[in-house]
Amino acid sequence: MASSSNNPIANSTVPFTTSSTDVVPNPNTSSSSVAIASPTDVPPPPPVAPSTAAVPPPDVPSLSTSGRKKSKGRGKIEMRKMEKESNMLVTFSKRKSNLLKKANELCTLCGVKCAIVVFSPAGKVFSFGHPSVDQVTDRYLNGILNPTPSPPPPNQVPQNPSEGQHQAGTDIVQTLSAELSKLTSLLEASKKHGQALDERRAARMATNWNEEVKALLDGLL
């Protein structure tokens, strides 16, 4: 057996290092020499070419800046009578409330006198009036029966105040006379109708009385 003193590999010393470099034997050199490879000597991997295929975007619903889903918006309603009764009733309820609300706001903000009467498709009556429906309608009817005279032209000499008062009194008397005549006609018609009803009632009672007497006599005989 050969001694270790004659072995060149055994006699050679390799210094121990704690670096992170790898020790790679070089086959072109003798067994006693060692080559140290640095990490920078290792060739980098080939770059990966980016894919040119079009990637479809994900199906994400469009969101507004506030994070809410965008809607199509309020559609335009065609101005014609609705065919479906349920839609008609819902629309009437909503718009009737808005109409009465706007009338109330108009009276509150501007101090106007207003009266609104609405009949629903089902026949129900809804009304609003400020100060009341009766007062507004009475004022309207009085304005029609007694219109306010227009002011005279600037070049026309105004008439005597006494003449104006006399004319106004004459108009009032004529209006009251016409209303009295109308009420009298209605009263006469009511009396005639009542007399006719009384005559029919008396005739019916007489007929029933005769039938009862005849039935009683037939039973006795």
FENQUICOR-V492160 format. One record per backbone hydrogen bond with DSSP energy under -0.5 kcal/mol. NH is the residue of the N-H (numbers start at 1). CO is the residue of the C=O. E is the energy in kcal/mol with one decimal. If there is no record, write none. Layout:
# FENQUICOR-V492160
NH;CO;E
NH;CO;E
This chain:
# FENQUICOR-V492160
6;3;-0.8
7;4;-0.6
8;6;-0.7
11;7;-1.9
12;8;-1.3
15;13;-0.6
22;37;-0.9
24;22;-0.7
24;35;-1.7
27;25;-0.6
29;26;-1.1
33;30;-1.2
35;24;-0.8
37;22;-1.7
37;35;-0.6
41;38;-1.7
42;39;-1.0
49;47;-0.6
56;54;-0.6
60;58;-1.7
64;68;-2.7
67;64;-1.6
70;62;-1.3
80;78;-1.8
88;84;-1.8
89;85;-2.3
90;86;-2.1
91;87;-2.4
92;88;-2.3
93;89;-2.3
94;90;-2.1
95;91;-2.5
96;92;-2.5
97;93;-1.6
98;94;-1.9
99;95;-2.4
100;96;-2.4
101;97;-2.1
102;98;-2.5
103;99;-2.1
104;100;-2.1
105;101;-2.4
106;102;-2.4
107;103;-2.1
108;104;-2.2
109;105;-2.9
110;106;-2.1
111;107;-1.1
112;106;-0.7
114;112;-0.5
114;130;-1.1
116;128;-3.3
118;126;-3.7
120;118;-0.5
120;124;-3.1
123;120;-1.9
126;118;-3.0
128;116;-2.4
130;114;-2.8
136;132;-1.9
137;133;-2.6
138;134;-2.7
139;135;-2.1
140;136;-2.2
141;137;-2.8
142;138;-2.6
143;139;-2.0
144;140;-1.6
145;141;-2.7
146;142;-3.0
147;144;-0.5
156;153;-1.0
164;160;-1.9
165;161;-2.3
166;162;-2.2
167;163;-2.4
168;164;-2.4
169;165;-2.5
170;166;-2.2
171;167;-2.2
172;168;-2.1
173;169;-2.3
174;170;-2.4
175;171;-2.3
176;172;-2.6
177;173;-2.4
178;174;-2.2
179;175;-2.2
180;176;-2.5
181;177;-2.5
182;178;-2.0
183;179;-2.5
184;180;-2.4
185;181;-2.1
186;182;-2.1
187;183;-2.3
188;184;-2.4
189;185;-2.3
190;186;-2.1
191;187;-2.3
192;188;-2.4
193;189;-2.1
194;190;-2.4
195;191;-2.5
196;192;-2.2
197;193;-2.0
198;194;-2.3
199;195;-2.4
200;196;-2.2
201;197;-2.4
202;198;-2.5
203;199;-2.5
204;200;-2.4
205;201;-2.3
206;202;-2.5
207;203;-2.2
208;204;-2.3
209;205;-2.3
210;206;-2.4
211;207;-2.2
212;208;-2.2
213;209;-2.4
214;210;-2.5
215;211;-2.3
216;212;-2.2
217;213;-2.5
218;214;-2.3
219;215;-1.6
220;216;-1.7
221;217;-2.3
